[in-house]
Amino acid sequence: IIVSNAEKNPAIARQNLESIYRRQLFFDQNNQPVTPINLPPMHPLREAFSLYLFNQKPQNMQAYWNEQYFHGTSPPHVVASPEAMKRIIEITPGAVGYVLQCQLDERVRVLWSIDIDIQDDLLDILCSK
């Protein structure tokens, strides 16, 4: 889980991550806005992240988001790639997202690590990009 390297003291509790990504929690413990960022639903890292966080694939959350949209809540912003994820997190105060360990760079910092299930051959492909 990553935030901008410029974020001095992000106060995002690990137990709040699901609520942040379900758009039920909009502020951190310091009352600063939090903006969750997602990869596209079919991206293997998004799928693994969704299974970790919600215990379901992104496609299976469509009914949830349809209901939320009806009540005026939009899903997290979606970016095209891990590179785009890092770019938007770097320039967006309060943004939170995820990339693989091999995709980290100086623009972002790790808030904490999570264990996700991605096949080794797929991991090799994602890390070689």
C-alpha positions as CSV (number, residue, x, y, z in Angstrom):
1,I,0.0,0.0,0.0
2,I,1.6,3.3,-1.1
3,V,1.3,7.0,-0.6
4,S,3.2,9.9,-2.0
5,N,6.8,10.3,-0.8
6,A,5.8,13.9,0.0
7,E,3.2,12.8,2.5
8,K,4.8,13.6,5.9
9,N,2.5,11.7,8.4
10,P,-0.2,9.8,6.6
11,A,-2.6,8.6,9.2
12,I,-4.3,5.7,7.4
13,A,-5.0,2.8,9.7
14,R,-4.6,-0.6,8.2
15,Q,-8.0,-1.7,9.5
16,N,-9.6,1.2,7.6
17,L,-8.3,0.2,4.2
18,E,-11.5,-1.7,3.2
19,S,-13.7,1.2,4.2
20,I,-11.5,3.6,2.3
21,Y,-11.8,1.5,-0.9
22,R,-15.5,1.0,-0.4
23,R,-15.8,4.8,-0.2
24,Q,-17.3,4.6,3.3
25,L,-14.4,6.5,4.9
26,F,-13.3,9.7,3.3
27,F,-10.8,11.1,5.9
28,D,-7.9,9.7,7.8
29,Q,-7.3,9.9,11.6
30,N,-5.9,13.4,11.1
31,N,-9.1,14.5,9.4
32,Q,-7.3,14.8,6.0
33,P,-9.1,13.6,2.8
34,V,-8.1,10.2,1.6
35,T,-8.4,9.3,-2.1
36,P,-8.2,5.6,-3.1
37,I,-6.8,4.8,-6.5
38,N,-7.4,1.5,-8.4
39,L,-6.0,-0.3,-11.4
40,P,-8.5,-1.5,-14.1
41,P,-10.8,-4.4,-13.0
42,M,-9.1,-6.9,-15.3
43,H,-5.5,-6.0,-14.2
44,P,-4.1,-9.0,-12.3
45,L,-2.8,-6.9,-9.4
46,R,-6.2,-5.3,-9.0
47,E,-7.8,-8.7,-9.0
48,A,-5.3,-9.9,-6.3
49,F,-5.8,-6.7,-4.3
50,S,-9.6,-7.0,-4.5
51,L,-9.5,-10.7,-3.4
52,Y,-7.3,-9.7,-0.5
53,L,-9.4,-6.7,0.6
54,F,-13.0,-7.7,-0.2
55,N,-12.6,-11.5,-0.7
56,Q,-14.1,-11.1,-4.2
57,K,-13.1,-10.2,-7.7
58,P,-13.6,-6.6,-8.9
59,Q,-16.3,-7.8,-11.4
60,N,-18.3,-9.2,-8.5
61,M,-18.5,-5.8,-6.8
62,Q,-20.6,-4.3,-9.6
63,A,-23.8,-4.6,-7.7
64,Y,-22.3,-2.9,-4.7
65,W,-21.1,0.1,-6.9
66,N,-24.4,0.3,-8.7
67,E,-26.1,0.7,-5.3
68,Q,-23.5,3.2,-4.1
69,Y,-23.8,5.2,-7.3
70,F,-27.6,5.4,-6.7
71,H,-26.8,7.0,-3.3
72,G,-24.3,9.5,-4.8
73,T,-21.0,7.7,-4.1
74,S,-18.6,6.9,-7.0
75,P,-16.1,4.1,-7.0
76,P,-12.4,4.9,-6.5
77,H,-10.6,6.6,-9.5
78,V,-9.1,4.0,-11.9
79,V,-5.8,4.5,-13.6
80,A,-4.4,2.5,-16.5
81,S,-1.2,1.1,-15.0
82,P,1.1,0.9,-12.0
83,E,3.1,3.7,-13.6
84,A,0.0,5.9,-13.8
85,M,-0.8,4.8,-10.2
86,K,2.5,6.2,-9.0
87,R,2.2,9.4,-11.0
88,I,-1.3,10.3,-9.6
89,I,-0.3,9.3,-6.1
90,E,2.8,11.5,-6.3
91,I,0.7,14.6,-7.2
92,T,-2.5,14.0,-5.3
93,P,-2.5,14.8,-1.6
94,G,-4.1,12.0,0.4
95,A,-4.0,9.5,-2.4
96,V,-3.5,5.9,-1.5
97,G,-2.9,3.0,-3.9
98,Y,-0.9,-0.2,-4.5
99,V,1.9,-1.5,-6.6
100,L,4.1,-4.6,-6.4
101,Q,7.4,-4.3,-4.5
102,C,9.3,-4.5,-7.7
103,Q,7.4,-1.4,-9.1
104,L,8.3,1.0,-6.2
105,D,10.4,4.1,-6.9
106,E,11.3,7.4,-5.3
107,R,7.9,9.0,-6.0
108,V,6.1,6.8,-3.5
109,R,6.6,5.2,-0.2
110,V,5.3,2.0,1.4
111,L,2.7,2.6,4.1
112,W,2.6,-1.1,4.7
113,S,2.9,-4.4,2.8
114,I,0.3,-6.9,2.2
115,D,0.5,-10.5,1.1
116,I,-1.4,-11.1,-2.1
117,D,-1.7,-14.2,-4.3
118,I,-0.2,-13.8,-7.7
119,Q,1.3,-16.7,-9.7
120,D,5.1,-16.6,-10.0
121,D,5.1,-16.5,-13.8
122,L,2.6,-13.6,-13.8
123,L,4.7,-11.8,-11.1
124,D,7.7,-12.1,-13.4
125,I,5.9,-10.5,-16.3
126,L,4.5,-7.7,-14.2
127,C,7.9,-7.0,-12.6
128,S,9.7,-7.0,-16.0
129,K,7.6,-4.1,-17.3
